[in-house]
Amino acid sequence: MAEYWEFRFKNEGAIWQFEPSDSAFKALEIFKKHHFYKILRLSELFNFLSLKREYS
């Protein structure tokens, strides 16, 4: 897999944008509208759920 990305970068240069995408701005609007100020990472959610089961 690393060879694939090395090949693409050598041939195309930067593959991803350096500015936020339209979908990132849309997500930000939704988060603000619903007053979401902290977003859990998946690992944090799994840790929370496993602790919850452990102490239930």
Secondary structure, DSSP 4 states (H G I P E B T S, - for coil): -HHHHHHHHHHHS--S-SS--HHHHHHHHHHHHTT------HHHHHHHHHHHHHT-
